[in-house]
């Protein structure tokens, strides 16, 4: 990261997460983390769960989201909330970006 207070998009490397999915890690400490996740059309964020609270904003694109067995389509400007332990995942319908915030920090993203 370029600075503890300021992060500049062009200086944060993209990490490959899965086929068609890349992630940038923005500001974080032990209690909170923000990540930008870029999806190509058709990419799948596999169903998973974690002990973190997650709130996400759809910056661009269209996504089919499944949370705790229910599915909805979300597009730019929409968002979603995932309580700890709830199974969730997505399929990218139109290429786009999700902005994810986690509490506490996803230590597994830092390894």
C-alpha positions, -999 to 999 in steps of 0.1 A, spaced: 0 0 0 12 35 -8 3 51 26 -14 42 58 -40 70 53 -43 71 15 -44 44 -11 -41 52 -48 -57 27 -72 -28 27 -96 -3 18 -69 -22 -12 -54 -15 -45 -72 -42 -68 -83 -41 -104 -69 -56 -133 -88 -82 -149 -67 -99 -174 -90 -105 -178 -128 -118 -144 -140 -115 -128 -105 -89 -103 -92 -87 -84 -59 -71 -52 -46 -67 -47 -9 -73 -12 3 -70 2 39 -71 -23 68 -61 -29 104 -71 -56 128 -108 -47 129 -117 -36 93 -107 -43 57 -118 -30 23 -112 -49 -9 -121 -42 -45 -129 -73 -65 -130 -73 -103 -151 -100 -121 -151 -110 -157 -184 -120 -173 -193 -156 -162 -168 -157 -133 -181 -174 -102 -174 -165 -66 -179 -200 -51 -203 -205 -23 -185 -201 10 -189 -188 46 -166 -171 70 -168 -157 106 -165 -121 94 -193 -95 89 -193 -85 52 -210 -55 36 -206 -50 -2 -214 -24 -28 -218 -31 -65 -196 -5 -81 -203 -18 -117 -217 -48 -135 -245 -72 -128 -243 -101 -103 -265 -130 -93 -260 -132 -55 -269 -161 -33 -270 -156 5 -283 -182 29 -302 -200 1 -319 -170 -15 -308 -155 -48 -312 -120 -62 -298 -101 -91 -279 -69 -82 -265 -42 -104 -244 -10 -101 -255 10 -71 -269 -20 -51 -254 -36 -21 -257 -66 2 -249 -76 38 -237 -110 50 -238 -119 87 -210 -141 101 -214 -178 91 -239 -173 63 -232 -192 31 -229 -169 1 -215 -166 -34 -221 -150 -68 -220 -153 -105 -210 -124 -127 -237 -117 -153 -220 -85 -167 -184 -78 -160 -180 -56 -129 -166 -47 -96 -177 -53 -60 -163 -33 -31 -162 -55 0 -158 -44 36 -151 -70 63 -150 -69 101 -126 -81 114 -99 -80 88 -97 -111 66 -62 -123 77 -64 -150 50 -63 -123 24 -30 -111 37 -11 -144 33 
